[in-house]
Amino acid sequence: MTKEQQRAELHKAIWRIANDLRGSVDGWDFKGYVLGMLFYRFISENLTDYINGLERDAGVPDFDYAQLTDAQAEFGREVTVSDKGFYILPSELFANVRARAAHDGDLNETLERVFRNIEASAVGSASEDDLKGLFDDLDVNSAKLGPTVARRNEKLVKLLSAIGDLNLGTFSDNTIDAFGDAYEYLMTMYASSAGKSGGEFFTPQEVSELLARITVVGKSEVNKVYDPACGSGSLLLKFAKVLGKENVRQGFFGQEINLTTYNLARINMFLHDVNYEKFDIAHGDTLIDPAHWDDEPFEAIVSNPPYSTKWPGSDNPLLINDPRFAPAGVLAPKSKADLAFTMHILSWLAVDGTAAIVEFPGVLYRGGAEQKIRKYLVDNNYVDAVIQLPPDLFFGTTIATCIIVLKKSKTGNAILFIDGSALFTRTGNKNKLTDAHQKRILEAFVCREPAPHFASLVEAETIADNGYNLSVTSYVEAENTREEVDIVALNAEIARIVERQAELRTKIDAIVADLEGSRS
């Protein structure tokens, strides 16, 4: 079986679990149970593999952490928490809890205790904030699972069994890829089925990869990567795929305002085997209370901020003096915070860095405060490129969004406009950027050469004369796909048809006259 076939089988098994077990629980709510249990299995196997590896390297070839008593295991707690960020006693490992589950009449209480103990193992350590609340969405006592404890436990047994049966291999067989892929698949499927309420936090993988690749053109490693509206963290983690996580030297930084999604982002980091000291995901409102003042600037920034979200804006007198927003001399509208995120990102971008931001199309051409912010960006030569994406790529909206690329160290003052609106393949009920589509956009971005109906390099003065309009359609002429008509040939054909029509009418008249003559 090929790797792709194995992945397809894994996807089918995961989706079957999600549908078969959820019962009366809404699919979007049930994701917390599937993802939480997947996370529980992952950290159990991750820890076991780590400890077993240390002992076997020390000359104990048959060592198996899962077989120790809890008392025997206590010796390794302190050093393991320091290295891994958490600790799980052997009796509380996923495999051992699962083995006893069917005969545990207090399974819900057992799981609640296990999850509480895992989080408690990090208290007082550097990883405390990274572990806190990670199991909050896995409420084993929720009435959604069933009206009685017995019914809830019955569902929990099935869930443990189903997640345990998933063929995720072993850690020596690159299990991490399987866990991470399972997570990404679940996120995609849940976002797709949940519509706007669930899709707004998740950027399609192919768009995430394009953004990451744009920001690291010409680089094999970067210092730090950042996303001020990181959602489930999938966009940040594309740097691990594009560069390799070891080549993001100081790690992954992000902030997320939604508590549930913030938890998903941290789980996502663990499931992709990004250890706690290599990521810093914060909970809160980036625009009002940014969490990473001490960590900026960032060499690579990617983001898909919420479209046209509200923010205090001019109602908060402190914001106009905030060093992130003050340079433009005006704040983004209270009903449209899009360019507030853009200004925040620019402020925290390193001098030699690149930012790639998904934007709602209105920010490219609307007047008022947004036009003044665009003027600031263009006049100070911060806009490197604007890329039009196809419609219907994102969950929860069919709108054709765009990417704005920012740099602080451009070599010229021209802005590259790329029209990728026709680069898509229809897959299911959404459009998709294929690898070939991504490659074409990236090649155009790198070479910065005009291409008919696809790419245009426009001087800043021209954009200023056009009212600082940054809409791609204003600078890249659309291809005329209508069939060209040869007027001379068309007129000749019409004349021939008219002549032939006259001949036929004369013949018909003669036939009619002949018939009338024969009657008389």
C-alpha positions as CSV (number, residue, x, y, z in Angstrom):
1,M,0.0,0.0,0.0
2,T,1.4,3.4,-1.0
3,K,1.7,6.3,1.4
4,E,-1.2,8.1,-0.2
5,Q,-3.4,5.0,0.0
6,Q,-2.4,4.6,3.7
7,R,-3.3,8.3,4.2
8,A,-6.7,7.8,2.5
9,E,-7.5,4.8,4.7
10,L,-6.6,6.8,7.8
11,H,-8.8,9.6,6.7
12,K,-11.7,7.3,6.1
13,A,-11.3,5.7,9.5
14,I,-11.1,9.0,11.3
15,W,-14.2,10.4,9.6
16,R,-16.1,7.2,10.4
17,I,-15.2,7.6,14.1
18,A,-16.4,11.2,14.0
19,N,-19.7,10.3,12.4
20,D,-20.5,7.0,14.0
21,L,-19.7,8.0,17.6
22,R,-21.0,11.5,17.9
23,G,-24.7,10.5,18.1
24,S,-26.7,13.6,19.2
25,V,-23.6,15.7,19.7
26,D,-23.2,18.4,17.0
27,G,-20.2,17.6,14.7
28,W,-18.5,20.8,15.5
29,D,-18.8,20.2,19.3
30,F,-17.8,16.6,19.0
31,K,-14.4,17.6,17.5
32,G,-13.3,18.3,21.0
33,Y,-13.7,14.7,22.0
34,V,-12.1,13.2,18.9
35,L,-9.2,15.7,18.9
36,G,-8.8,15.5,22.7
37,M,-8.6,11.8,22.7
38,L,-6.2,11.8,19.7
39,F,-4.0,14.2,21.7
40,Y,-4.2,12.0,24.8
41,R,-3.0,9.0,22.8
42,F,-0.2,11.1,21.1
43,I,1.3,12.5,24.3
44,S,1.1,9.0,26.0
45,E,3.0,7.3,23.1
46,N,5.3,10.3,22.7
47,L,6.3,10.1,26.4
48,T,6.6,6.3,26.4
49,D,8.8,6.3,23.4
50,Y,11.0,9.1,24.9
51,I,11.6,7.3,28.2
52,N,12.1,3.9,26.6
53,G,14.7,5.4,24.2
54,L,16.6,6.9,27.1
55,E,16.6,3.6,29.1
56,R,17.6,1.5,26.1
57,D,20.4,3.9,25.2
58,A,21.6,3.4,28.8
59,G,21.8,-0.4,28.3
60,V,18.3,-1.7,29.2
61,P,17.1,-3.2,25.9
62,D,13.8,-4.6,27.2
63,F,12.7,-1.6,29.2
64,D,9.0,-0.7,28.8
65,Y,7.8,2.3,30.7
66,A,4.1,1.3,30.3
67,Q,4.8,-1.8,32.4
68,L,6.2,0.0,35.5
69,T,4.2,0.7,38.6
70,D,3.4,4.3,39.3
71,A,5.7,4.2,42.3
72,Q,8.6,2.9,40.2
73,A,7.9,5.7,37.6
74,E,8.1,8.6,40.0
75,F,11.9,8.6,39.8
76,G,11.8,10.1,36.4
77,R,9.2,12.8,36.9
78,E,11.4,15.9,37.4
79,V,13.8,15.4,34.6
80,T,11.1,14.3,32.2
81,V,8.9,17.4,32.9
82,S,12.0,19.5,32.3
83,D,12.5,17.9,28.9
84,K,9.0,17.2,27.7
85,G,6.9,19.6,29.6
86,F,4.6,17.1,31.2
87,Y,4.5,13.7,32.9
88,I,2.0,10.7,32.8
89,L,2.2,7.9,35.2
90,P,2.1,4.4,33.6
91,S,-1.4,3.6,35.0
92,E,-2.6,6.8,33.3
93,L,-1.2,6.2,29.8
94,F,-3.7,6.0,27.0
95,A,-3.0,2.3,26.3
96,N,-3.4,1.2,29.9
97,V,-6.6,3.3,30.5
98,R,-8.0,1.9,27.3
99,A,-7.2,-1.7,28.3
100,R,-9.2,-1.3,31.6
101,A,-12.0,1.0,30.1
102,A,-14.7,-1.6,29.4
103,H,-14.6,-2.8,33.0
104,D,-14.2,0.6,34.6
105,G,-17.6,1.7,35.9
106,D,-16.1,5.1,36.9
107,L,-14.4,5.6,33.5
108,N,-15.5,9.2,33.3
109,E,-14.0,10.0,36.7
110,T,-10.8,8.1,35.8
111,L,-10.4,10.1,32.6
112,E,-11.1,13.4,34.4
113,R,-8.5,12.6,37.0
114,V,-5.9,11.6,34.3
115,F,-6.4,14.8,32.4
116,R,-6.2,16.9,35.6
117,N,-3.0,15.1,36.6
118,I,-1.4,15.6,33.2
119,E,-2.0,19.4,33.4
120,A,-0.9,19.4,37.1
121,S,2.4,17.7,36.2
122,A,3.5,21.0,34.5
123,V,2.5,23.3,37.3
124,G,5.5,25.3,38.5
125,S,7.5,24.4,35.4
126,A,8.3,26.4,32.3
127,S,5.6,24.5,30.4
128,E,2.7,25.3,32.8
129,D,1.0,27.8,30.5
130,D,1.4,25.5,27.5
131,L,-0.4,22.6,29.2
132,K,-3.1,24.6,31.1
133,G,-6.6,24.0,29.8
134,L,-5.7,21.6,26.9
135,F,-8.4,19.1,27.9
136,D,-11.1,21.7,28.6
137,D,-13.1,20.7,25.5
138,L,-13.0,17.1,26.4
139,D,-15.8,17.2,29.0
140,V,-16.2,13.5,30.0
141,N,-19.2,14.4,32.3
142,S,-21.2,16.3,29.7
143,A,-24.8,15.3,29.2
144,K,-24.2,15.6,25.5
145,L,-22.5,12.2,25.7
146,G,-25.5,10.6,27.2
147,P,-28.3,11.1,29.8
148,T,-26.6,8.8,32.4
149,V,-23.1,8.0,33.6
150,A,-23.4,4.5,32.2
151,R,-24.4,5.8,28.8
152,R,-21.6,8.4,28.8
153,N,-19.0,5.8,29.8
154,E,-20.3,3.5,27.0
155,K,-19.5,6.2,24.5
156,L,-16.1,7.0,26.1
157,V,-15.2,3.3,25.8
158,K,-16.0,3.3,22.2
159,L,-14.1,6.5,21.6
160,L,-11.0,5.2,23.4
161,S,-11.2,2.0,21.4
162,A,-11.7,3.7,18.0
163,I,-8.9,6.2,18.5
164,G,-6.7,3.3,19.8
165,D,-7.4,1.3,16.7
166,L,-6.3,4.0,14.3
167,N,-3.2,2.8,12.4
168,L,-0.8,5.5,13.3
169,G,2.3,3.2,13.3
170,T,5.1,3.7,15.8
171,F,7.3,6.7,16.5
172,S,10.2,5.0,14.9
173,D,8.0,4.8,11.7
174,N,7.4,8.5,11.5
175,T,4.2,8.4,13.6
176,I,4.4,12.1,14.1
177,D,3.5,12.6,10.4
178,A,0.5,10.4,10.9
179,F,-0.8,12.2,14.0
180,G,-0.3,15.6,12.4
181,D,-1.9,14.6,9.2
182,A,-4.9,13.1,11.1
183,Y,-5.3,16.4,13.0
184,E,-5.1,18.5,9.8
185,Y,-7.7,16.2,8.1
186,L,-10.1,16.5,11.0
187,M,-9.7,20.3,11.1
188,T,-10.4,20.5,7.3
189,M,-13.5,18.2,7.5
190,Y,-14.9,19.9,10.6
191,A,-14.4,23.4,9.1
192,S,-16.0,22.3,5.9
193,S,-19.1,20.8,7.5
194,A,-19.4,23.6,10.1
195,G,-19.6,26.4,7.6
196,K,-18.8,29.9,8.8
197,S,-19.0,29.1,12.5
198,G,-16.3,26.6,12.2
199,G,-14.4,27.6,9.1
200,E,-13.4,31.1,10.1
201,F,-10.5,29.8,12.2
202,F,-9.0,27.5,9.6
203,T,-6.9,28.4,6.5
204,P,-6.9,25.8,3.8
205,Q,-3.5,23.9,3.8
206,E,-2.6,24.9,0.3
207,V,-3.1,28.6,1.0
208,S,-1.1,28.2,4.3
209,E,1.7,26.7,2.4
210,L,1.7,29.4,-0.3
211,L,1.9,32.1,2.4
212,A,4.8,30.4,4.2
213,R,6.7,29.9,1.0
214,I,6.3,33.5,0.0
215,T,7.8,34.7,3.3
216,V,10.9,32.5,3.1
217,V,11.9,32.9,-0.6
218,G,15.7,32.6,-0.8
219,K,16.0,31.4,2.8
220,S,16.8,28.0,4.2
221,E,16.1,29.0,7.8
222,V,14.5,31.8,9.8
223,N,14.8,33.1,13.4
224,K,11.1,33.2,14.5
225,V,7.7,32.9,12.8
226,Y,4.6,34.7,14.0
227,D,0.8,34.8,13.4
228,P,-1.2,37.5,15.3
229,A,-4.5,35.7,14.6
230,C,-3.2,32.1,14.6
231,G,-6.5,30.2,14.8
232,S,-5.7,26.5,15.1
233,G,-2.0,27.1,14.3
234,S,-2.0,25.2,11.0
235,L,-0.7,28.3,9.2
236,L,2.3,28.6,11.5
237,L,3.1,24.9,11.2
238,K,3.5,25.1,7.5
239,F,7.0,26.5,8.2
240,A,7.8,23.2,9.7
241,K,6.9,21.6,6.4
242,V,8.5,24.2,4.2
243,L,11.8,24.7,6.1
244,G,11.8,21.8,8.7
245,K,11.0,22.7,12.3
246,E,14.7,22.6,13.2
247,N,15.2,25.5,10.8
248,V,12.8,27.8,12.7
249,R,15.5,28.5,15.2
250,Q,13.7,30.2,18.0
251,G,10.3,28.8,17.4
252,F,6.6,29.5,16.6
253,F,4.8,32.5,18.1
254,G,1.1,33.3,17.8
255,Q,-2.0,34.8,19.5
256,E,-5.6,33.7,19.3
257,I,-8.7,35.5,20.8
258,N,-11.0,32.4,20.9
259,L,-10.3,30.2,23.9
260,T,-11.4,26.9,22.2
261,T,-9.3,27.7,19.1
262,Y,-6.4,28.7,21.3
263,N,-6.5,25.3,22.9
264,L,-6.6,23.7,19.4
265,A,-3.5,25.6,18.4
266,R,-1.5,24.3,21.3
267,I,-2.7,20.8,20.7
268,N,-1.7,21.1,17.1
269,M,1.8,22.1,18.1
270,F,2.2,19.0,20.3
271,L,0.7,16.7,17.7
272,H,3.3,18.0,15.2
273,D,6.0,17.2,17.8
274,V,6.9,20.8,18.4
275,N,8.1,20.7,22.0
276,Y,6.8,23.3,24.5
277,E,9.9,25.4,24.5
278,K,9.7,25.9,20.8
279,F,6.3,27.5,20.7
280,D,4.6,30.4,22.5
281,I,0.9,30.6,21.7
282,A,-1.0,33.3,23.7
283,H,-4.7,33.8,24.4
284,G,-6.1,37.3,24.0
285,D,-6.9,40.2,21.7
286,T,-3.8,41.0,19.6
287,L,-5.0,44.5,18.7
288,I,-5.7,45.6,22.2
289,D,-3.5,43.4,24.3
290,P,-0.6,42.0,22.2
291,A,1.3,39.2,24.0
292,H,4.7,39.2,22.3
293,W,6.1,42.7,22.8
294,D,9.3,41.1,24.2
295,D,9.7,38.7,21.2
296,E,9.3,41.1,18.2
297,P,10.5,41.7,15.6
298,F,9.8,38.6,13.6
299,E,11.5,37.5,10.4
300,A,8.5,35.8,8.9
301,I,4.9,36.7,9.6
302,V,1.9,35.0,8.1
303,S,-1.8,35.6,8.9
304,N,-5.4,35.2,7.8
305,P,-7.0,37.7,10.2
306,P,-10.8,37.8,10.7
307,Y,-12.5,39.7,7.9
308,S,-14.1,43.0,8.7
309,T,-14.2,42.3,12.4
310,K,-15.1,45.1,14.9
311,W,-12.5,46.7,17.2
312,P,-12.5,49.8,19.5
313,G,-10.6,52.0,17.0
314,S,-11.2,55.7,17.6
315,D,-13.3,54.9,20.7
316,N,-10.1,54.1,22.5
317,P,-8.0,57.3,22.7
318,L,-4.8,55.3,23.6
319,L,-4.7,53.5,20.2
320,I,-3.8,56.5,18.1
321,N,-0.6,56.8,20.1
322,D,0.1,53.1,20.0
323,P,3.5,52.7,18.2
324,R,1.9,50.0,16.0
325,F,-0.8,52.3,14.6
326,A,0.4,55.8,15.1
327,P,2.7,56.0,12.0
328,A,-0.3,56.0,9.6
329,G,-1.8,58.9,11.4
330,V,-5.2,57.3,11.4
331,L,-6.9,54.2,12.8
332,A,-8.7,51.5,10.8
333,P,-12.5,51.9,10.9
334,K,-14.2,50.5,14.1
335,S,-16.3,48.2,11.9
336,K,-13.3,47.0,9.8
337,A,-10.2,46.1,11.7
338,D,-8.5,44.5,8.7
339,L,-5.8,47.1,8.2
340,A,-5.3,47.4,12.0
341,F,-3.9,43.9,11.8
342,T,-1.8,44.9,8.8
343,M,-0.3,47.8,10.7
344,H,0.4,45.6,13.7
345,I,2.1,43.1,11.5
346,L,4.2,45.7,9.8
347,S,5.3,47.2,13.1
348,W,6.5,43.8,14.3
349,L,8.2,42.8,11.1
350,A,12.0,42.5,11.1
351,V,13.9,44.8,8.7
352,D,15.0,41.9,6.6
353,G,11.7,40.0,7.0
354,T,8.6,39.3,4.9
355,A,4.9,39.2,5.8
356,A,2.2,37.6,3.8
357,I,-1.4,38.5,4.9
358,V,-4.7,37.2,3.5
359,E,-7.0,40.3,3.1
360,F,-10.6,40.9,2.4
361,P,-10.8,42.6,-1.1
362,G,-12.5,45.8,0.2
363,V,-9.3,46.9,2.0
364,L,-7.6,47.3,-1.4
365,Y,-9.9,50.1,-2.7
366,R,-12.2,51.5,0.0
367,G,-11.8,55.2,0.8
368,G,-11.7,57.1,4.1
369,A,-9.3,55.9,6.8
370,E,-8.4,52.7,4.8
371,Q,-7.2,54.8,1.9
372,K,-5.0,56.9,4.2
373,I,-3.5,53.7,5.6
374,R,-2.8,52.4,2.1
375,K,-1.2,55.8,1.3
376,Y,1.1,55.4,4.2
377,L,2.0,51.8,3.2
378,V,2.7,52.8,-0.5
379,D,4.5,56.1,0.2
380,N,6.8,54.4,2.6
381,N,7.5,51.5,0.1
382,Y,6.3,48.7,2.4
383,V,4.0,46.9,-0.1
384,D,6.0,44.4,-2.1
385,A,3.2,42.5,-3.9
386,V,-0.6,42.0,-4.1
387,I,-1.8,38.6,-5.2
388,Q,-5.4,38.0,-6.2
389,L,-6.6,34.5,-5.2
390,P,-9.5,32.5,-6.7
391,P,-13.0,32.7,-5.3
392,D,-14.4,30.0,-2.9
393,L,-11.1,28.8,-1.4
394,F,-12.0,29.4,2.2
395,F,-14.5,27.8,4.5
396,G,-17.4,30.0,5.4
397,T,-17.1,32.4,2.4
398,T,-17.0,32.3,-1.4
399,I,-15.4,35.6,-1.7
400,A,-12.1,35.9,-3.7
401,T,-9.6,37.1,-1.2
402,C,-6.1,38.4,-1.8
403,I,-2.6,38.3,-0.3
404,I,-0.7,41.5,0.6
405,V,3.1,41.0,0.9
406,L,4.9,43.5,3.1
407,K,8.7,44.2,3.3
408,K,10.8,46.9,5.0
409,S,13.8,46.5,2.7
410,K,12.6,46.6,-0.9
411,T,15.2,47.3,-3.6
412,G,12.8,49.4,-5.8
413,N,9.5,51.2,-5.2
414,A,7.4,49.2,-7.7
415,I,4.6,46.9,-6.5
416,L,4.0,43.5,-8.2
417,F,0.4,42.6,-8.9
418,I,-0.4,38.9,-9.7
419,D,-3.8,37.8,-10.9
420,G,-4.3,34.2,-9.7
421,S,-8.1,34.3,-9.8
422,A,-8.2,31.6,-12.6
423,L,-5.7,29.2,-10.9
424,F,-8.0,26.7,-9.2
425,T,-9.4,23.2,-9.5
426,R,-12.9,22.4,-8.2
427,T,-12.7,19.8,-5.5
428,G,-16.0,18.8,-3.8
429,N,-17.9,22.0,-2.9
430,K,-14.8,24.3,-2.8
431,N,-12.0,25.5,-5.1
432,K,-8.5,24.4,-4.5
433,L,-5.0,25.6,-5.3
434,T,-2.9,22.7,-6.7
435,D,0.8,22.4,-6.3
436,A,1.1,23.6,-9.9
437,H,-1.0,26.7,-9.2
438,Q,1.2,27.5,-6.1
439,K,4.3,27.1,-8.2
440,R,3.1,29.5,-10.9
441,I,2.3,32.2,-8.4
442,L,5.6,31.7,-6.5
443,E,7.6,31.8,-9.8
444,A,5.9,35.1,-10.7
445,F,6.5,36.5,-7.3
446,V,10.3,35.6,-7.4
447,C,11.0,36.8,-11.0
448,R,8.9,40.0,-10.7
449,E,8.5,40.2,-14.5
450,P,5.3,41.4,-16.3
451,A,3.3,38.7,-17.9
452,P,0.2,39.4,-20.1
453,H,-3.1,39.0,-18.2
454,F,-1.2,37.6,-15.1
455,A,1.4,39.8,-13.6
456,S,2.2,43.5,-13.7
457,L,4.9,45.6,-12.1
458,V,3.6,49.1,-11.2
459,E,5.5,52.1,-10.0
460,A,4.3,53.7,-6.7
461,E,3.7,57.0,-8.5
462,T,1.1,55.4,-10.8
463,I,-0.6,53.8,-7.8
464,A,-0.7,57.2,-6.0
465,D,-2.2,58.8,-9.2
466,N,-4.9,56.1,-9.0
467,G,-6.0,57.1,-5.5
468,Y,-3.8,54.4,-3.8
469,N,-6.1,51.7,-5.2
470,L,-4.3,48.3,-4.7
471,S,-6.9,46.2,-6.5
472,V,-5.2,43.7,-8.8
473,T,-7.8,44.2,-11.5
474,S,-6.8,47.8,-11.8
475,Y,-3.3,46.9,-13.0
476,V,-3.6,43.5,-14.6
477,E,-5.7,43.5,-17.7
478,A,-8.1,40.5,-17.9
479,E,-7.7,38.3,-20.8
480,N,-10.5,38.6,-23.4
481,T,-11.9,35.1,-23.7
482,R,-14.6,36.0,-26.1
483,E,-14.3,34.5,-29.6
484,E,-12.9,37.0,-32.1
485,V,-15.3,37.6,-35.1
486,D,-14.1,38.4,-38.6
487,I,-16.6,41.0,-39.7
488,V,-15.8,40.8,-43.4
489,A,-16.2,37.1,-43.4
490,L,-19.4,37.3,-41.3
491,N,-20.9,39.9,-43.8
492,A,-20.0,37.6,-46.7
493,E,-21.6,34.7,-45.0
494,I,-24.8,36.7,-44.3
495,A,-24.9,37.8,-48.0
496,R,-24.5,34.2,-49.1
497,I,-27.3,33.1,-46.8
498,V,-29.6,35.9,-48.0
499,E,-28.9,35.0,-51.7
500,R,-29.6,31.3,-51.0
501,Q,-32.7,32.3,-49.2
502,A,-33.9,34.3,-52.2
503,E,-33.2,31.3,-54.5
504,L,-35.2,28.9,-52.3
505,R,-38.1,31.4,-52.1
506,T,-38.2,31.6,-55.9
507,K,-38.2,27.8,-56.2
508,I,-40.9,27.5,-53.5
509,D,-43.0,30.1,-55.3
510,A,-42.6,28.1,-58.6
511,I,-43.7,24.9,-56.9
512,V,-46.7,26.5,-55.3
513,A,-47.7,28.1,-58.7
514,D,-47.3,24.7,-60.4
515,L,-49.6,23.0,-57.8
516,E,-52.3,25.7,-58.1
517,G,-52.2,25.3,-61.9
518,S,-52.7,21.6,-61.7
519,R,-55.8,22.0,-59.5
520,S,-57.4,24.2,-62.0
